[in-house]
Amino acid sequence: MKPKKILFLEKMLRLMAVAVLKRHQPSVVAITGSVGKTSAKAAIFQVLASKFSVRENQKNYNNEIGIPLTIIGVESGGRNIFKWLWVLLKWLWILIWPGYPEILVLELGIDRPGDMAYFMSFLQPTVGVVTNVSASHLEFFATVEKIAKEKSVLIKALSENGFAVLNGDDELSRQMEKNSKAEVLKFGFAPEATINASNLNYNYQESLPDGLSFKLNYDGKNIPIRLKNILAGHYVYAALAAVAVGVVFKMNLVEIAQALENLQAPTGRMNLLRGTNDSFLIDDTYNASPVSTLAALETLLQLQTQRKIAVLGDMLELGEESQRGHHDVVKKVLQSKIDLLFVIGRRMEEAVKQLIAQEQTTDKIVIFASHEEIVLALQKIIKKGDFVLVKGSQGMRMEKIVAGLLAQPTEAEKLLCRQTKHWKEKPYMRP
């Protein structure tokens, strides 16, 4: 149960957000999904901002407090009464001033049953985007089907004049079409998808990764798309979702392709960084689930390099699927051409020990008790050309490992997630 002060704040911010939406009537693009929401949001913003006035939610402003603050266009007042007074004054000014973004691109964080219904009680999205449905937040939903039901509330809320943008390669997302009054656009690699990709290529420049390219197919037209700053193949889904939303807003494919060429991955989400001793770090430390971790491992396997190292932390909030999820991830590493696996967290440790008991090969697995131990161990063995993937759930604070391995540690605040004073001072508690 939330404290009364928080409930009162949520109620007030909701009323303030409703007033702003009624006053300015922006188009709203709402994004949900088990993984890939932030990547899709970044791609959609990149495309729409090339032609329209657009606002997206920043930081972790994707909840009951963050969404209204994004609509108003202010930061949280925290525990400072004077900052909340500023929020009130800014809100009054926005109600008077005519200038306001044409489009709001909002990532909706859904953690518990009823969250989506709450958002739909004051948002009226023009476009609803579902990136996928998989094992995430199972601790609160119990089954993947219940997660899908919660996320489908967004698609059901769209009017006949709205647009549902669904992942055509994901069965649970695809099924949401049955309950939609809106026009449906499906994206994916499947040929029958409205907007589909083919001929995916990992580009290299002097033996180093140089982004991705693929062929976009839509409405009988084919156009090459280059994501020159993107490392991971699963980012193609974010790009395709952005293409679909761009099409909804009457943008042509050339405009969309040009915008996507400059797409940057958000911090902590498959970013390629320079590491110590001329190594390369794949920073995917923002969060983790079995689906996203397996996708990150697949990207590591695709890279053309002599040695590949995976550093994995626990994946949290998986409920009854936790044991199987960790087992599947560790097994994937053991059966692949990844050279070393460093793990931290009791769930990863348990999965490793189970596989050892089954006489799986163990010469490439090391279990650690702290971030500092991993950093020291890697600093001793890491060498030129090594690629090191670092991934785990937010609560595992895996960004601490990346920070300790950066070639330029002073750039951590710019390059990594969770670098605010609040996060840095927050002690790591083993989940």
C-alpha positions in Angstrom: 0.0 0.0 0.0 1.4 3.4 -1.0 1.7 6.1 1.7 -1.2 8.7 1.7 1.2 11.5 0.7 2.2 9.6 -2.5 -1.4 8.8 -3.4 -2.3 12.5 -2.9 0.6 13.6 -5.0 -0.3 11.1 -7.8 -3.9 12.4 -7.8 -2.9 16.0 -8.0 -0.4 15.4 -10.8 -3.0 13.4 -12.7 -5.4 16.3 -12.5 -2.7 18.8 -13.6 -1.7 16.6 -16.5 -5.4 16.2 -17.7 -5.7 20.0 -17.7 -2.5 20.4 -19.8 -3.7 17.7 -22.3 -7.1 19.3 -22.7 -5.6 22.7 -23.1 -3.0 21.8 -25.8 -4.4 18.5 -27.2 -1.0 17.0 -28.4 -0.9 13.6 -30.2 0.3 10.9 -27.7 2.4 7.9 -28.7 2.3 5.4 -25.8 4.8 2.6 -25.7 4.7 -0.6 -23.7 6.5 -4.0 -23.7 8.5 -6.3 -21.6 11.8 -5.4 -23.2 12.8 -2.7 -25.7 10.5 0.1 -24.6 13.3 2.7 -24.1 15.0 1.7 -27.3 11.7 2.0 -29.2 11.0 5.3 -27.5 14.5 6.6 -28.5 14.0 5.6 -32.2 10.5 7.0 -32.4 11.6 10.3 -30.9 14.5 10.4 -33.3 12.2 10.0 -36.3 9.4 12.3 -35.2 11.7 15.0 -33.9 13.2 15.4 -37.3 10.0 16.9 -38.5 7.8 17.8 -35.5 8.0 19.4 -32.1 8.2 16.4 -29.8 8.7 15.6 -26.1 9.7 12.3 -24.6 10.0 11.2 -21.0 13.5 11.3 -19.5 15.3 9.4 -16.8 12.9 7.0 -15.1 9.8 9.2 -15.6 7.6 6.4 -16.8 5.4 5.8 -13.7 2.4 7.4 -12.0 4.4 10.4 -11.0 6.8 10.6 -13.9 4.3 10.6 -16.8 2.3 13.6 -15.5 5.6 15.5 -14.8 6.6 14.8 -18.4 3.3 16.1 -19.7 3.7 19.3 -17.6 7.4 19.5 -18.7 9.1 19.7 -15.2 11.3 17.6 -13.0 10.2 16.1 -9.7 10.3 18.4 -6.6 11.6 15.5 -4.5 11.4 16.4 -0.9 11.8 20.1 -1.5 8.5 22.1 -1.0 9.9 25.0 -2.9 10.6 22.9 -6.0 7.0 21.6 -5.9 5.9 25.2 -5.7 7.9 25.7 -8.9 6.1 22.8 -10.5 2.8 24.4 -9.7 3.9 27.8 -11.1 5.2 26.1 -14.3 1.9 24.3 -14.7 -0.1 27.5 -14.5 2.2 29.1 -17.0 1.8 26.2 -19.4 -1.9 26.5 -19.2 -1.7 30.1 -20.3 1.2 30.0 -22.8 0.2 28.7 -26.3 3.5 26.9 -27.1 3.5 23.2 -26.5 4.9 20.1 -28.3 2.8 18.7 -31.1 3.6 15.1 -30.0 4.3 13.4 -26.7 6.3 10.1 -26.9 5.7 8.3 -23.6 7.2 5.1 -22.4 4.8 3.5 -19.9 6.3 1.5 -17.1 3.9 -1.3 -16.1 5.0 -3.1 -12.9 1.7 -4.3 -11.3 -1.8 -5.2 -12.4 -3.9 -2.1 -12.9 -1.1 0.2 -13.9 -2.1 0.5 -17.6 -5.7 1.1 -16.7 -4.5 4.0 -14.5 -2.6 5.6 -17.4 -5.5 5.1 -19.8 -7.7 6.9 -17.3 -6.1 10.2 -18.3 -4.1 9.5 -21.5 -5.9 9.2 -24.8 -3.1 7.8 -27.1 -3.2 8.4 -30.8 -0.7 5.5 -31.3 -0.1 2.5 -29.0 3.1 0.6 -29.5 3.8 -2.9 -28.1 7.5 -4.0 -28.4 6.9 -7.5 -27.1 5.6 -9.6 -24.2 8.0 -11.9 -22.3 9.0 -12.9 -18.8 9.4 -9.6 -16.9 7.8 -8.5 -13.7 6.5 -12.1 -13.3 6.8 -11.6 -9.5 3.7 -9.4 -9.7 1.8 -11.0 -12.6 2.5 -14.8 -12.2 2.2 -15.6 -15.9 3.3 -14.2 -19.2 -0.3 -14.3 -20.4 -1.3 -12.0 -17.5 1.4 -9.6 -18.5 0.0 -9.6 -22.1 -3.5 -8.9 -20.8 -2.2 -5.9 -18.8 -0.4 -4.5 -21.8 -3.3 -5.1 -24.1 -5.3 -2.5 -22.1 -3.4 0.1 -24.1 -4.4 -1.4 -27.4 -8.1 -1.7 -26.4 -8.1 1.9 -25.3 -7.3 3.2 -28.8 -10.1 4.7 -30.7 -11.2 3.9 -34.3 -9.1 6.8 -35.4 -6.0 5.5 -33.6 -3.2 3.2 -34.6 -1.9 0.0 -33.0 1.8 -0.7 -33.8 2.5 -4.3 -32.8 5.5 -6.6 -33.0 4.5 -9.1 -35.7 7.2 -11.5 -34.7 5.8 -11.8 -31.1 2.8 -14.0 -30.8 1.3 -12.4 -27.7 1.7 -8.9 -29.2 0.2 -10.0 -32.5 -2.9 -11.4 -30.7 -3.7 -8.0 -29.4 -5.0 -7.1 -32.9 -8.2 -9.1 -32.2 -9.2 -6.6 -29.5 -8.3 -3.4 -31.3 -10.7 -0.9 -32.9 -7.7 1.0 -34.3 -5.9 0.5 -37.5 -3.1 -2.1 -37.0 0.4 -1.9 -38.3 2.7 -4.9 -37.6 6.4 -4.8 -37.7 9.1 -7.5 -37.7 11.2 -9.8 -39.9 8.2 -11.9 -40.9 7.4 -11.2 -44.6 3.7 -10.8 -43.8 4.4 -7.9 -41.4 3.1 -4.5 -42.6 6.6 -3.1 -42.1 9.3 -5.7 -42.3 13.1 -6.0 -42.4 15.3 -8.3 -44.4 19.0 -8.7 -45.3 20.4 -7.7 -41.9 24.1 -7.0 -42.0 26.6 -6.3 -39.3 29.0 -3.7 -40.8 32.7 -3.5 -40.0 35.3 -0.8 -40.6 38.9 -1.9 -40.2 37.8 -4.9 -38.2 35.7 -2.9 -35.8 31.9 -2.9 -35.6 30.4 0.0 -37.7 26.7 -0.3 -37.1 24.0 -2.3 -38.8 22.2 -2.1 -42.1 19.0 -3.8 -43.4 16.4 -3.5 -46.1 13.1 -2.0 -45.2 10.0 -3.3 -47.0 6.7 -1.3 -46.8 3.8 -0.9 -49.2 5.7 -2.3 -52.1 8.7 -0.1 -51.6 12.2 -1.2 -50.6 14.7 1.2 -49.0 18.1 0.6 -47.3 18.3 1.6 -43.6 21.6 2.1 -41.9 21.9 2.4 -38.1 25.5 3.5 -38.0 25.7 3.9 -34.2 23.9 0.7 -33.3 25.6 -2.6 -32.3 22.8 -5.0 -31.5 20.6 -6.7 -34.1 17.5 -6.6 -31.9 17.6 -2.8 -32.3 16.1 -3.4 -35.7 12.8 -3.9 -33.9 13.0 -0.4 -32.4 13.8 1.1 -35.8 10.9 -0.7 -37.4 8.5 0.5 -34.7 9.8 4.0 -35.4 9.2 3.5 -39.1 5.6 2.5 -38.4 5.0 5.6 -36.2 6.6 7.8 -38.8 4.3 6.4 -41.4 1.3 7.1 -39.1 2.4 10.8 -39.0 2.6 10.9 -42.8 6.4 11.0 -43.1 8.0 9.5 -46.2 10.5 6.6 -46.0 13.5 8.7 -47.1 12.9 11.2 -44.2 12.6 8.3 -41.8 15.7 6.6 -43.0 17.8 9.8 -42.7 16.6 10.3 -39.2 17.4 6.7 -38.1 20.9 6.9 -39.4 21.8 9.1 -36.4 20.0 7.0 -33.8 22.0 6.5 -30.6 21.3 3.7 -28.1 20.3 5.1 -24.7 22.9 4.7 -21.9 23.2 1.2 -20.5 21.6 -0.4 -23.5 24.0 -2.2 -25.8 26.5 0.7 -26.1 30.0 -0.1 -27.3 32.6 1.7 -25.2 36.4 1.8 -25.1 37.8 -0.3 -22.3 41.1 -0.6 -20.6 44.1 -2.2 -22.5 42.4 -1.4 -25.9 39.5 -3.6 -25.1 35.8 -3.0 -25.9 32.9 -3.0 -23.4 29.4 -3.8 -24.4 27.4 -1.9 -21.8 23.9 -3.4 -21.4 23.6 -2.7 -17.6 20.3 -0.8 -17.5 18.2 -3.9 -16.8 17.9 -7.6 -17.7 15.5 -10.3 -18.4 16.0 -13.8 -20.0 14.9 -12.5 -23.4 17.1 -9.4 -23.4 20.1 -11.3 -22.0 19.9 -14.0 -24.6 19.7 -11.3 -27.3 22.7 -9.5 -25.9 24.7 -12.8 -25.9 23.6 -13.4 -29.5 25.1 -10.0 -30.4 28.3 -10.8 -28.6 28.5 -14.1 -30.6 28.0 -12.2 -33.9 31.1 -10.0 -33.3 34.3 -10.7 -35.2 36.9 -10.9 -32.4 39.2 -13.6 -31.0 38.0 -13.5 -27.4 34.6 -12.9 -26.0 33.8 -12.4 -22.3 30.4 -12.3 -20.6 29.9 -10.7 -17.2 26.4 -11.4 -16.0 24.4 -10.5 -12.9 21.1 -11.8 -11.6 17.9 -11.1 -13.5 15.3 -10.0 -10.9 11.5 -10.0 -10.6 11.1 -13.2 -12.6 8.9 -15.0 -10.0 8.6 -18.7 -10.6 10.4 -18.4 -13.9 13.6 -17.2 -12.2 15.4 -20.6 -11.9 14.6 -21.6 -15.5 15.5 -18.1 -16.9 19.0 -18.2 -15.2 19.5 -21.8 -16.2 18.8 -21.0 -19.9 21.1 -18.0 -19.9 24.1 -19.9 -18.4 23.5 -22.9 -20.6 23.5 -20.6 -23.7 27.0 -19.4 -22.7 28.3 -22.8 -22.1 27.1 -24.1 -25.4 28.4 -21.1 -27.4 31.8 -19.8 -28.4 32.0 -17.3 -25.5 35.4 -17.8 -23.9 34.8 -16.7 -20.3 31.8 -16.2 -18.1 32.0 -14.2 -14.9 28.9 -14.2 -12.7 27.7 -12.3 -9.7 24.5 -12.9 -7.6 23.0 -15.9 -5.9 20.6 -16.8 -8.8 23.4 -16.9 -11.4 25.6 -18.8 -8.9 22.8 -21.4 -8.3 22.4 -21.8 -12.1 26.1 -22.3 -12.6 26.3 -24.9 -9.8 23.3 -26.8 -11.2 25.0 -27.1 -14.6 28.3 -28.1 -13.0 26.5 -30.9 -11.2 25.2 -32.0 -14.6 28.9 -32.3 -15.7 28.8 -29.3 -18.0 32.2 -27.8 -18.8 33.3 -25.4 -16.1 36.7 -24.2 -17.2 35.4 -20.9 -18.5 33.1 -20.0 -15.5 34.2 -17.9 -12.5 31.8 -16.9 -9.6 32.4 -13.6 -7.8 31.0 -12.0 -4.6 31.5 -8.3 -5.5 31.8 -5.9 -8.3 35.3 -4.9 -7.2 36.5 -8.5 -7.4 35.3 -8.7 -11.0 37.0 -5.4 -12.0 40.3 -6.5 -10.5 40.2 -9.9 -12.2 39.4 -8.4 -15.6 42.0 -5.7 -15.3 44.6 -8.5 -14.9 43.5 -10.6 -17.9 41.8 -8.2 -20.4 43.8 -7.6 -23.5 43.7 -5.7 -26.8 40.7 -6.6 -28.9 38.7 -8.4 -26.2 34.9 -7.8 -26.2 33.3 -7.8 -22.7 29.5 -7.9 -22.4 28.3 -6.6 -19.0 24.6 -7.2 -18.2 22.3 -7.6 -15.2 19.1 -6.2 -13.6 19.0 -2.7 -12.2 19.3 -4.0 -8.6 22.6 -5.7 -9.4 24.3 -2.3 -10.2 26.4 -3.8 -13.0 27.3 -0.3 -14.2 29.9 -0.3 -11.4 31.8 -2.9 -13.3 31.8 -1.0 -16.5 32.9 2.2 -14.7 35.9 0.3 -13.4 36.9 -0.9 -16.8 36.5 2.3 -18.9 39.5 3.5 -20.8 38.6 7.0 -19.7 37.0 6.7 -16.3 36.3 10.5 -16.2 33.7 10.0 -18.9 31.6 7.6 -16.8 29.0 10.3 -16.0 28.4 10.9 -19.7 28.6 7.3 -20.9 26.9 5.2 -18.2 23.5 4.9 -16.6 22.8 5.6 -12.9 25.5 8.2 -12.5 23.5 10.8 -10.6 24.6 11.7 -7.0 21.6 9.8 -5.6 22.5 6.5 -7.4 26.3 6.8 -6.7 25.6 7.2 -3.0 23.1 4.4 -2.9 24.9 1.3 -1.4 24.7 -1.9 -3.3 22.4 -4.4 -1.5 22.7 -8.0 -2.7 19.1 -8.9 -3.8 
